[in-house]
């Protein structure tokens, strides 16, 4: 894998490049972590992953623009501070449960792959969606309690 490119699906088989990552600039582990996120936040806009594709050594993520990203009062900018994962509850207006610092993207991948994650201080919870927030430099995993119904 040499390149990862996000494309915006404009409809009618038209796609516009959004951003690109080269393996020389980011690690393969980060490229894989990005492919596991169901949402992308970039420049205040929320995008939803609709397709994850490959062609030779290039990875392509097709996203659909969903509109402006809803900001939460307790958002933190992690840029330059390391790799962070936030855990939030979407059915409680995005309430942040906790955050963890990850030593690398491989550990992030471990969380992104799971249907049920063990959240420090809260225990096991169902993952409802995952996102990479480019604006704040972090991953966000949205969860619900084990006894909470799906919304």
N, C-alpha and C positions, 0 to 999 in steps of 0.2 A: 504494500500500500504506500503510494508516494504522495497522494493528494486526496483531500477531502473537501468537497465543494457543496455548499448549500445553494439550492435553486428555489426560487419562489414560483409556484404554479400559478400562472396567470389565467389559466383556463384555455380551452380550445387548442390543446397541445403546444402552448407557448410557455416558455420558462425563462426566467431572468436570474442571472447569477446574483447571489446575495453576499456571500463571503467564502473565502478559500483558505485552507490550511495546507502547508507543505510539511512532509515528514522531517524536513531539515529544520523546521521551526518549532514544531510541537511533536511530542512523542507519540508513538503508535498507541500507547495505552490511552492517551487523551483522545485520539481519534476514535478509538473503540467506545470510550465512555460517552462521547458526544452522540454516537449512533444509537445509544440505548435510551436517550432522552426523548420523551414524547412531545416536549415543548422546548422552544428556544425563545429567549428574550433578548432583543438586540435593538438598541437605539429607541427604547420605550415602546417597542412593538412586540406583540406576542405572535409567534408562529407555531403551528401545529405540524408535526411530522406526519406526512401522508405516505411516503415511500422511502425505502432505504435500498439503494441500488449500487451495483458495481459494474465497471467496464475496464477490463484489464487491470491495471494497478491504480485505478482511480475509484474512489468511493463518492457516491452522490446521495445527498439527502434532499428530498423534495419536500418543501414545506408550503403550507397555506397560511396567508396572513389572516390573523383573527382579530386584529384591532389593537388599540392601546392597551398596554400592560397595566393591570391594577396594582397600585403600589400599596404596601402595608406600612403602618406607622413605625414598626420596629425593624424595618429593613436596615441592613448593615452593608457597607461596601467592603469587600474582602480583597480588592485588587492590591497586589503586592504583599499580602499577608500570608500567602500559602493556599492550599487547596482545602476548601470548606464544603460541608454538606449541611444544609438546614433541613429540619423536619417540620412540616406545617400541616395544619388541619384545615382543609378547604371548607368543610361544613361548619366551621367556626370562624368564618371570615378571615381565613389564612393565619390563624393564631400560630405563632412559632412555639414549638415545644422545646426544641433545643438545637444546638449546632455541634458539629464535631469537626476537628481538623484531621485531614487525612494525610498520611505521609507520601502518598502517590496516587495516581489515577487508577492503578490496579485495585486498590482498596475501595475506591469509589465504584468501580465496575461491580465489585461484590455486592454492594448495596443496590445498585441499579438493576441487577439481574433478578432480584428477589421479589416474590409476591407478598411475603411477610418478612418484615425487618424487625430486629431487636433494637429498640431505641433506648439509649442510656437514660435511666431514670423513669422510663415509661413502660418498658417491656415490649413484647411482640405486638405489632400493628400491621394491618393490611396496607400495601402500597396502592394508591389510587392513580397516581401519575408521577412523572419525573420531568425535571426541566434543567436546562443549563441557562443560567442568567448571565449573559455576556456583560450586561451593564454593571452588575455588582461583583462579577468574578467568582461565582459559586454555583454549586448544584443545589437543587431543591427537590426533596422527595415529599410528596403529599401523601398523607396517611389517614386511616380511620381506625378506630378501636376494633378489637376482635368481636365485640358484641354489637357494634353499630351497623345499621343496615346500609346497603349501598344507596347512594344518592343519584 
